[in-house]
Amino acid sequence: MIDLIGYVASFFVVLSFLIKDNILYIRFTNLVGCILFVIYGFLIDSIPIILPNAFLVFVQVFYILKKNKENQNKK
């Protein structure tokens, strides 16, 4: 079951590289993958997996919120 979380996390990260048109979809898809990798890292007790993915969670959230704010200001 733990490995399945790692595989699903990898799927979402790879999928985020395949999306072309919408930056919010790219960031959200990558965010899901990073969150799953953080969970996976905790389950296997791996700091090298937890740290970069936890950082990327904050990066993705920051840019998603920034883009949403830009979209609201355009209205």
Jmol script that loads the backbone (N, CA, C; Angstrom):
load data "model"
ATOM      1  N   MET A   1       0.814  -1.199   0.000  1.00  0.00           N
ATOM      2  CA  MET A   1       0.000   0.000   0.000  1.00  0.00           C
ATOM      3  C   MET A   1       0.860   1.266   0.000  1.00  0.00           C
ATOM      4  N   ILE A   2       1.948   1.236   0.730  1.00  0.00           N
ATOM      5  CA  ILE A   2       2.851   2.390   0.786  1.00  0.00           C
ATOM      6  C   ILE A   2       3.443   2.654  -0.593  1.00  0.00           C
ATOM      7  N   ASP A   3       3.863   1.606  -1.268  1.00  0.00           N
ATOM      8  CA  ASP A   3       4.423   1.776  -2.614  1.00  0.00           C
ATOM      9  C   ASP A   3       3.400   2.377  -3.570  1.00  0.00           C
ATOM     10  N   LEU A   4       2.148   2.023  -3.405  1.00  0.00           N
ATOM     11  CA  LEU A   4       1.100   2.567  -4.260  1.00  0.00           C
ATOM     12  C   LEU A   4       1.039   4.094  -4.140  1.00  0.00           C
ATOM     13  N   ILE A   5       1.199   4.616  -2.936  1.00  0.00           N
ATOM     14  CA  ILE A   5       1.213   6.066  -2.739  1.00  0.00           C
ATOM     15  C   ILE A   5       2.382   6.681  -3.508  1.00  0.00           C
ATOM     16  N   GLY A   6       3.532   6.038  -3.463  1.00  0.00           N
ATOM     17  CA  GLY A   6       4.693   6.529  -4.217  1.00  0.00           C
ATOM     18  C   GLY A   6       4.455   6.505  -5.717  1.00  0.00           C
ATOM     19  N   TYR A   7       3.836   5.442  -6.198  1.00  0.00           N
ATOM     20  CA  TYR A   7       3.537   5.354  -7.638  1.00  0.00           C
ATOM     21  C   TYR A   7       2.521   6.413  -8.072  1.00  0.00           C
ATOM     22  N   VAL A   8       1.503   6.622  -7.257  1.00  0.00           N
ATOM     23  CA  VAL A   8       0.488   7.631  -7.590  1.00  0.00           C
ATOM     24  C   VAL A   8       1.119   9.026  -7.549  1.00  0.00           C
ATOM     25  N   ALA A   9       1.975   9.271  -6.567  1.00  0.00           N
ATOM     26  CA  ALA A   9       2.687  10.553  -6.497  1.00  0.00           C
ATOM     27  C   ALA A   9       3.520  10.773  -7.757  1.00  0.00           C
ATOM     28  N   SER A  10       4.231   9.759  -8.172  1.00  0.00           N
ATOM     29  CA  SER A  10       5.039   9.855  -9.394  1.00  0.00           C
ATOM     30  C   SER A  10       4.162  10.119 -10.606  1.00  0.00           C
ATOM     31  N   PHE A  11       3.015   9.455 -10.659  1.00  0.00           N
ATOM     32  CA  PHE A  11       2.091   9.663 -11.769  1.00  0.00           C
ATOM     33  C   PHE A  11       1.668  11.129 -11.861  1.00  0.00           C
ATOM     34  N   PHE A  12       1.295  11.727 -10.733  1.00  0.00           N
ATOM     35  CA  PHE A  12       0.849  13.114 -10.757  1.00  0.00           C
ATOM     36  C   PHE A  12       1.973  14.075 -11.134  1.00  0.00           C
ATOM     37  N   VAL A  13       3.181  13.819 -10.658  1.00  0.00           N
ATOM     38  CA  VAL A  13       4.301  14.689 -11.021  1.00  0.00           C
ATOM     39  C   VAL A  13       4.589  14.581 -12.511  1.00  0.00           C
ATOM     40  N   VAL A  14       4.620  13.373 -13.041  1.00  0.00           N
ATOM     41  CA  VAL A  14       4.849  13.191 -14.482  1.00  0.00           C
ATOM     42  C   VAL A  14       3.709  13.812 -15.281  1.00  0.00           C
ATOM     43  N   LEU A  15       2.487  13.603 -14.840  1.00  0.00           N
ATOM     44  CA  LEU A  15       1.332  14.171 -15.526  1.00  0.00           C
ATOM     45  C   LEU A  15       1.424  15.692 -15.587  1.00  0.00           C
ATOM     46  N   SER A  16       1.935  16.307 -14.538  1.00  0.00           N
ATOM     47  CA  SER A  16       2.056  17.767 -14.531  1.00  0.00           C
ATOM     48  C   SER A  16       2.994  18.265 -15.627  1.00  0.00           C
ATOM     49  N   PHE A  17       3.936  17.442 -16.034  1.00  0.00           N
ATOM     50  CA  PHE A  17       4.845  17.824 -17.124  1.00  0.00           C
ATOM     51  C   PHE A  17       4.209  17.624 -18.493  1.00  0.00           C
ATOM     52  N   LEU A  18       3.144  16.873 -18.558  1.00  0.00           N
ATOM     53  CA  LEU A  18       2.492  16.591 -19.838  1.00  0.00           C
ATOM     54  C   LEU A  18       1.366  17.567 -20.163  1.00  0.00           C
ATOM     55  N   ILE A  19       0.887  18.292 -19.163  1.00  0.00           N
ATOM     56  CA  ILE A  19      -0.178  19.268 -19.385  1.00  0.00           C
ATOM     57  C   ILE A  19       0.442  20.505 -20.027  1.00  0.00           C
ATOM     58  N   LYS A  20      -0.199  21.015 -21.079  1.00  0.00           N
ATOM     59  CA  LYS A  20       0.404  22.114 -21.827  1.00  0.00           C
ATOM     60  C   LYS A  20      -0.315  23.448 -21.668  1.00  0.00           C
ATOM     61  N   ASP A  21      -1.618  23.448 -21.565  1.00  0.00           N
ATOM     62  CA  ASP A  21      -2.358  24.679 -21.771  1.00  0.00           C
ATOM     63  C   ASP A  21      -2.590  25.544 -20.537  1.00  0.00           C
ATOM     64  N   ASN A  22      -2.930  24.974 -19.425  1.00  0.00           N
ATOM     65  CA  ASN A  22      -3.389  25.753 -18.287  1.00  0.00           C
ATOM     66  C   ASN A  22      -2.404  25.643 -17.126  1.00  0.00           C
ATOM     67  N   ILE A  23      -1.777  26.759 -16.778  1.00  0.00           N
ATOM     68  CA  ILE A  23      -0.760  26.752 -15.727  1.00  0.00           C
ATOM     69  C   ILE A  23      -1.347  26.359 -14.374  1.00  0.00           C
ATOM     70  N   LEU A  24      -2.613  26.724 -14.114  1.00  0.00           N
ATOM     71  CA  LEU A  24      -3.212  26.329 -12.839  1.00  0.00           C
ATOM     72  C   LEU A  24      -3.393  24.816 -12.743  1.00  0.00           C
ATOM     73  N   TYR A  25      -3.761  24.173 -13.855  1.00  0.00           N
ATOM     74  CA  TYR A  25      -3.871  22.712 -13.856  1.00  0.00           C
ATOM     75  C   TYR A  25      -2.501  22.070 -13.640  1.00  0.00           C
ATOM     76  N   ILE A  26      -1.488  22.641 -14.262  1.00  0.00           N
ATOM     77  CA  ILE A  26      -0.127  22.118 -14.091  1.00  0.00           C
ATOM     78  C   ILE A  26       0.279  22.204 -12.625  1.00  0.00           C
ATOM     79  N   ARG A  27       0.104  23.372 -12.036  1.00  0.00           N
ATOM     80  CA  ARG A  27       0.517  23.572 -10.637  1.00  0.00           C
ATOM     81  C   ARG A  27      -0.309  22.719  -9.678  1.00  0.00           C
ATOM     82  N   PHE A  28      -1.616  22.625  -9.906  1.00  0.00           N
ATOM     83  CA  PHE A  28      -2.466  21.823  -9.031  1.00  0.00           C
ATOM     84  C   PHE A  28      -2.102  20.341  -9.124  1.00  0.00           C
ATOM     85  N   THR A  29      -1.861  19.863 -10.342  1.00  0.00           N
ATOM     86  CA  THR A  29      -1.481  18.464 -10.535  1.00  0.00           C
ATOM     87  C   THR A  29      -0.155  18.171  -9.843  1.00  0.00           C
ATOM     88  N   ASN A  30       0.804  19.086 -10.001  1.00  0.00           N
ATOM     89  CA  ASN A  30       2.097  18.908  -9.345  1.00  0.00           C
ATOM     90  C   ASN A  30       1.945  18.991  -7.835  1.00  0.00           C
ATOM     91  N   LEU A  31       1.075  19.870  -7.359  1.00  0.00           N
ATOM     92  CA  LEU A  31       0.816  19.997  -5.926  1.00  0.00           C
ATOM     93  C   LEU A  31       0.316  18.681  -5.337  1.00  0.00           C
ATOM     94  N   VAL A  32      -0.615  18.036  -6.019  1.00  0.00           N
ATOM     95  CA  VAL A  32      -1.126  16.743  -5.554  1.00  0.00           C
ATOM     96  C   VAL A  32       0.018  15.728  -5.464  1.00  0.00           C
ATOM     97  N   GLY A  33       0.854  15.686  -6.500  1.00  0.00           N
ATOM     98  CA  GLY A  33       1.997  14.765  -6.486  1.00  0.00           C
ATOM     99  C   GLY A  33       2.952  15.049  -5.338  1.00  0.00           C
ATOM    100  N   CYS A  34       3.240  16.325  -5.102  1.00  0.00           N
ATOM    101  CA  CYS A  34       4.153  16.680  -4.016  1.00  0.00           C
ATOM    102  C   CYS A  34       3.578  16.336  -2.651  1.00  0.00           C
ATOM    103  N   ILE A  35       2.287  16.585  -2.465  1.00  0.00           N
ATOM    104  CA  ILE A  35       1.652  16.225  -1.189  1.00  0.00           C
ATOM    105  C   ILE A  35       1.728  14.712  -0.967  1.00  0.00           C
ATOM    106  N   LEU A  36       1.449  13.959  -2.026  1.00  0.00           N
ATOM    107  CA  LEU A  36       1.534  12.501  -1.899  1.00  0.00           C
ATOM    108  C   LEU A  36       2.964  12.053  -1.615  1.00  0.00           C
ATOM    109  N   PHE A  37       3.949  12.730  -2.209  1.00  0.00           N
ATOM    110  CA  PHE A  37       5.343  12.379  -1.917  1.00  0.00           C
ATOM    111  C   PHE A  37       5.714  12.707  -0.474  1.00  0.00           C
ATOM    112  N   VAL A  38       5.177  13.783   0.074  1.00  0.00           N
ATOM    113  CA  VAL A  38       5.432  14.088   1.488  1.00  0.00           C
ATOM    114  C   VAL A  38       4.858  12.982   2.371  1.00  0.00           C
ATOM    115  N   ILE A  39       3.637  12.569   2.072  1.00  0.00           N
ATOM    116  CA  ILE A  39       3.022  11.464   2.825  1.00  0.00           C
ATOM    117  C   ILE A  39       3.859  10.199   2.685  1.00  0.00           C
ATOM    118  N   TYR A  40       4.244   9.895   1.460  1.00  0.00           N
ATOM    119  CA  TYR A  40       5.077   8.718   1.186  1.00  0.00           C
ATOM    120  C   TYR A  40       6.401   8.807   1.958  1.00  0.00           C
ATOM    121  N   GLY A  41       7.009   9.982   1.936  1.00  0.00           N
ATOM    122  CA  GLY A  41       8.272  10.170   2.654  1.00  0.00           C
ATOM    123  C   GLY A  41       8.129   9.916   4.140  1.00  0.00           C
ATOM    124  N   PHE A  42       7.028  10.380   4.725  1.00  0.00           N
ATOM    125  CA  PHE A  42       6.796  10.109   6.150  1.00  0.00           C
ATOM    126  C   PHE A  42       6.597   8.618   6.400  1.00  0.00           C
ATOM    127  N   LEU A  43       5.877   7.970   5.506  1.00  0.00           N
ATOM    128  CA  LEU A  43       5.608   6.540   5.698  1.00  0.00           C
ATOM    129  C   LEU A  43       6.867   5.685   5.604  1.00  0.00           C
ATOM    130  N   ILE A  44       7.814   6.104   4.770  1.00  0.00           N
ATOM    131  CA  ILE A  44       9.062   5.330   4.660  1.00  0.00           C
ATOM    132  C   ILE A  44      10.201   5.978   5.444  1.00  0.00           C
ATOM    133  N   ASP A  45       9.877   7.066   6.177  1.00  0.00           N
ATOM    134  CA  ASP A  45      10.850   7.761   7.015  1.00  0.00           C
ATOM    135  C   ASP A  45      12.056   8.231   6.195  1.00  0.00           C
ATOM    136  N   SER A  46      11.781   9.027   5.150  1.00  0.00           N
ATOM    137  CA  SER A  46      12.834   9.498   4.257  1.00  0.00           C
ATOM    138  C   SER A  46      12.832  11.028   4.168  1.00  0.00           C
ATOM    139  N   ILE A  47      13.727  11.640   4.917  1.00  0.00           N
ATOM    140  CA  ILE A  47      13.854  13.097   4.911  1.00  0.00           C
ATOM    141  C   ILE A  47      14.193  13.634   3.508  1.00  0.00           C
ATOM    142  N   PRO A  48      15.057  12.961   2.714  1.00  0.00           N
ATOM    143  CA  PRO A  48      15.340  13.483   1.368  1.00  0.00           C
ATOM    144  C   PRO A  48      14.125  13.517   0.440  1.00  0.00           C
ATOM    145  N   ILE A  49      13.101  12.764   0.719  1.00  0.00           N
ATOM    146  CA  ILE A  49      11.862  12.837  -0.057  1.00  0.00           C
ATOM    147  C   ILE A  49      10.935  13.892   0.539  1.00  0.00           C
ATOM    148  N   ILE A  50      10.893  13.980   1.849  1.00  0.00           N
ATOM    149  CA  ILE A  50       9.986  14.913   2.513  1.00  0.00           C
ATOM    150  C   ILE A  50      10.376  16.366   2.257  1.00  0.00           C
ATOM    151  N   LEU A  51      11.632  16.722   2.490  1.00  0.00           N
ATOM    152  CA  LEU A  51      12.039  18.128   2.449  1.00  0.00           C
ATOM    153  C   LEU A  51      11.804  18.823   1.106  1.00  0.00           C
ATOM    154  N   PRO A  52      12.313  18.295  -0.005  1.00  0.00           N
ATOM    155  CA  PRO A  52      12.098  19.036  -1.263  1.00  0.00           C
ATOM    156  C   PRO A  52      10.631  19.082  -1.673  1.00  0.00           C
ATOM    157  N   ASN A  53       9.895  18.018  -1.404  1.00  0.00           N
ATOM    158  CA  ASN A  53       8.492  18.004  -1.792  1.00  0.00           C
ATOM    159  C   ASN A  53       7.649  18.905  -0.891  1.00  0.00           C
ATOM    160  N   ALA A  54       7.981  18.987   0.381  1.00  0.00           N
ATOM    161  CA  ALA A  54       7.288  19.920   1.274  1.00  0.00           C
ATOM    162  C   ALA A  54       7.554  21.357   0.822  1.00  0.00           C
ATOM    163  N   PHE A  55       8.788  21.649   0.449  1.00  0.00           N
ATOM    164  CA  PHE A  55       9.117  22.978  -0.078  1.00  0.00           C
ATOM    165  C   PHE A  55       8.309  23.266  -1.338  1.00  0.00           C
ATOM    166  N   LEU A  56       8.232  22.285  -2.230  1.00  0.00           N
ATOM    167  CA  LEU A  56       7.486  22.470  -3.474  1.00  0.00           C
ATOM    168  C   LEU A  56       5.990  22.627  -3.237  1.00  0.00           C
ATOM    169  N   VAL A  57       5.466  22.034  -2.184  1.00  0.00           N
ATOM    170  CA  VAL A  57       4.051  22.252  -1.838  1.00  0.00           C
ATOM    171  C   VAL A  57       3.829  23.746  -1.591  1.00  0.00           C
ATOM    172  N   PHE A  58       4.708  24.356  -0.807  1.00  0.00           N
ATOM    173  CA  PHE A  58       4.569  25.788  -0.528  1.00  0.00           C
ATOM    174  C   PHE A  58       4.757  26.628  -1.790  1.00  0.00           C
ATOM    175  N   VAL A  59       5.692  26.247  -2.643  1.00  0.00           N
ATOM    176  CA  VAL A  59       5.911  26.969  -3.903  1.00  0.00           C
ATOM    177  C   VAL A  59       4.661  26.902  -4.774  1.00  0.00           C
ATOM    178  N   GLN A  60       4.102  25.708  -4.926  1.00  0.00           N
ATOM    179  CA  GLN A  60       2.919  25.553  -5.774  1.00  0.00           C
ATOM    180  C   GLN A  60       1.734  26.324  -5.209  1.00  0.00           C
ATOM    181  N   VAL A  61       1.517  26.251  -3.900  1.00  0.00           N
ATOM    182  CA  VAL A  61       0.410  26.983  -3.275  1.00  0.00           C
ATOM    183  C   VAL A  61       0.597  28.482  -3.478  1.00  0.00           C
ATOM    184  N   PHE A  62       1.812  28.968  -3.295  1.00  0.00           N
ATOM    185  CA  PHE A  62       2.094  30.390  -3.487  1.00  0.00           C
ATOM    186  C   PHE A  62       1.715  30.838  -4.900  1.00  0.00           C
ATOM    187  N   TYR A  63       2.167  30.092  -5.909  1.00  0.00           N
ATOM    188  CA  TYR A  63       1.892  30.487  -7.285  1.00  0.00           C
ATOM    189  C   TYR A  63       0.431  30.280  -7.686  1.00  0.00           C
ATOM    190  N   ILE A  64      -0.231  29.291  -7.108  1.00  0.00           N
ATOM    191  CA  ILE A  64      -1.671  29.114  -7.368  1.00  0.00           C
ATOM    192  C   ILE A  64      -2.440  30.304  -6.801  1.00  0.00           C
ATOM    193  N   LEU A  65      -2.121  30.701  -5.578  1.00  0.00           N
ATOM    194  CA  LEU A  65      -2.797  31.850  -4.976  1.00  0.00           C
ATOM    195  C   LEU A  65      -2.490  33.136  -5.733  1.00  0.00           C
ATOM    196  N   LYS A  66      -1.250  33.281  -6.161  1.00  0.00           N
ATOM    197  CA  LYS A  66      -0.849  34.464  -6.936  1.00  0.00           C
ATOM    198  C   LYS A  66      -1.624  34.536  -8.251  1.00  0.00           C
ATOM    199  N   LYS A  67      -1.726  33.430  -8.941  1.00  0.00           N
ATOM    200  CA  LYS A  67      -2.440  33.393 -10.221  1.00  0.00           C
ATOM    201  C   LYS A  67      -3.933  33.653 -10.013  1.00  0.00           C
ATOM    202  N   ASN A  68      -4.516  33.093  -8.959  1.00  0.00           N
ATOM    203  CA  ASN A  68      -5.923  33.358  -8.660  1.00  0.00           C
ATOM    204  C   ASN A  68      -6.164  34.824  -8.380  1.00  0.00           C
ATOM    205  N   LYS A  69      -5.243  35.453  -7.658  1.00  0.00           N
ATOM    206  CA  LYS A  69      -5.367  36.885  -7.364  1.00  0.00           C
ATOM    207  C   LYS A  69      -5.274  37.699  -8.647  1.00  0.00           C
ATOM    208  N   GLU A  70      -4.339  37.341  -9.523  1.00  0.00           N
ATOM    209  CA  GLU A  70      -4.218  38.020 -10.822  1.00  0.00           C
ATOM    210  C   GLU A  70      -5.501  37.888 -11.621  1.00  0.00           C
ATOM    211  N   ASN A  71      -6.076  36.693 -11.637  1.00  0.00           N
ATOM    212  CA  ASN A  71      -7.322  36.452 -12.374  1.00  0.00           C
ATOM    213  C   ASN A  71      -8.476  37.274 -11.805  1.00  0.00           C
ATOM    214  N   GLN A  72      -8.524  37.420 -10.488  1.00  0.00           N
ATOM    215  CA  GLN A  72      -9.581  38.208  -9.863  1.00  0.00           C
ATOM    216  C   GLN A  72      -9.412  39.693 -10.165  1.00  0.00           C
ATOM    217  N   ASN A  73      -8.172  40.155 -10.241  1.00  0.00           N
ATOM    218  CA  ASN A  73      -7.921  41.563 -10.537  1.00  0.00           C
ATOM    219  C   ASN A  73      -8.269  41.911 -11.986  1.00  0.00           C
ATOM    220  N   LYS A  74      -8.258  40.919 -12.866  1.00  0.00           N
ATOM    221  CA  LYS A  74      -8.602  41.157 -14.263  1.00  0.00           C
ATOM    222  C   LYS A  74     -10.102  41.328 -14.473  1.00  0.00           C
ATOM    223  N   LYS A  75     -10.896  40.875 -13.511  1.00  0.00           N
ATOM    224  CA  LYS A  75     -12.365  40.921 -13.651  1.00  0.00           C
ATOM    225  C   LYS A  75     -12.906  42.311 -13.416  1.00  0.00           C
TER     226      LYS A  75
END
end "model"
wireframe off; spacefill off
backbone 0.3
color backbone group
